[in-house]
Amino acid sequence: MSDTSFDVIVVGAGPGGYVAAIRAAQLGLKTAVVEREHLGGICLNWGCIPTKALLRSADVYRTFKHAKDYGLSVQGASFDLDAIVKRSRGVASQLSGGVKHLLKKNKVTVFDGQGKLAGKGTVAVEKDGKVTSLAAKHIILATGARARVLPGLEPDGNIVWTYKNALVPNTMPKSLLVVGSGAIGIEFASFYHALGADVTVVEVMDRIVPAEDEEISGLLKKSLEKQGLKIMTKAGVKGIKTSATNAVVSVEQNGKVQDITVDRVILAVGIQPNVEGIGLEGTKIRQDRGFIITNEWCETDEPGVYAIGDLTQGPWLAHKASHEGVICVEKIAGVKGVHPLNRATIPGCTYCHPQVASVGLTEKKAKEAGYEVKVGRFPFVGNGKAIALGEPEGLIKTVFDAKTGELLGAHMIGAEVTELIQGYGIAKTLETTEEDLMHTVFPHPTLSEMMHESVLDAYGRAIHF
């Protein structure tokens, strides 16, 4: 094959695309990846990674301010916003460079430019007016998504921000209104509040982080309000008027409209797929609200064309994209034992303070699905490690099928729950029952002991609370 002919071409090098390309190369397939902007995609450059770097700075600063609680003395704790942002960008740059190294190490050919379908088995790559034609039997679309924009609520990059603007602020706002309370909105609300901003969160649904279990959602709202954030649910933004220095946001709640004046506004109202300019016209590919429809093997209705990640059906998470990339290329390569993606085993994490994490069905959805459930709960205040850490706020909740003992879902709020949730993720993948979890020995003293106790509580056997 020539330098423009491949077994697999991946369009997009985000967490779905670059993982798919590397796995394809590992399986002996001649592979190319096309990327128009950043290796690592939104996740590494403008999403998951840089936001966690910002939130880490906020956590350290928060600890400084509570040093006395740990028997320590910190005088004059302050922060340098430019330095915080610089560190965040440095972390993103380091990891993007790491992706470049991994692609090179696995002999994946990288093409810089805008890729689009250009006929059967063909991808056209355009860069600075020059077009290169590539050929492959298998083409994987992994172009991701971008921030959703609502009519009348368009960002200007100065007063009204998207997540990209919020990652690289040129000034620290004294007041901030966040539209949307999903993971992105709540994480930015938590970050800016920790650094001293007066934060208001507006959510159109009846509760914040609406994808999470209702009980966990309620506990997060209570915690954030206790910290000083203002939470407005069942509320909608009717309009934004901006000046050179601030914005007046009209918010309707309970039939009443009030104007809220803030320095900055962050829009976090979801995502829309990057389907424009990738050559879908004239193909058999179907879409639902813009998102590409695929089968369990990530195949579209166009033969030889696949789609993974945020371009497709949710949940729109980096780790889901990566897993889809592996499934897709292993199916292409004929690897034995490939399993379709099971969305019930995909964990979700929100890195606010306190953290939120979950996997599987909520208690409400389990009941709606017809299950008779047993529910266990264990609070952080009953755990020795949590008390020693000075993190007594939180809860671990487990939902079981009362008839079979199957773990249906797990939901957490508190310190480091984004690290703990994978224990239940593995349990669900292995189709673990309550008996298996009860017989597992959890190390002491750890936060993970609460996972054990929550299972025990579902069956009336909790020891420490």
Salt bridges, closest charged atoms under 4 A:
GLU37 OE2 - HIS38 NE2 3.42
GLU37 OE2 - LYS164 NZ 3.95
ASP59 OD1 - ARG62 NH1 2.58
ASP112 OD2 - LYS127 NZ 3.47
GLU187 OE1 - LYS52 NZ 3.17
ASP213 OD2 - LYS397 NZ 2.87
GLU214 OE2 - LYS364 NZ 3.40
GLU215 OE1 - ARG377 NE 2.92
GLU215 OE1 - LYS397 NZ 2.83
GLU225 OE2 - LYS221 NZ 2.89
GLU252 OE1 - LYS238 NZ 3.31
GLU276 OE2 - ARG146 NH2 2.95
ASP288 OD1 - ARG289 NE 3.70
ASP301 OD2 - ARG286 NE 2.42
GLU324 OE1 - LYS320 NZ 3.19
GLU330 OE2 - ARG23 NE 2.88
GLU363 OE2 - LYS367 NZ 3.05
GLU363 OE1 - ARG377 NH2 3.61
GLU363 OE1 - LYS397 NZ 2.77
GLU449 OE2 - HIS444 ND1 2.87
GLU453 OE2 - HIS464 ND1 2.46
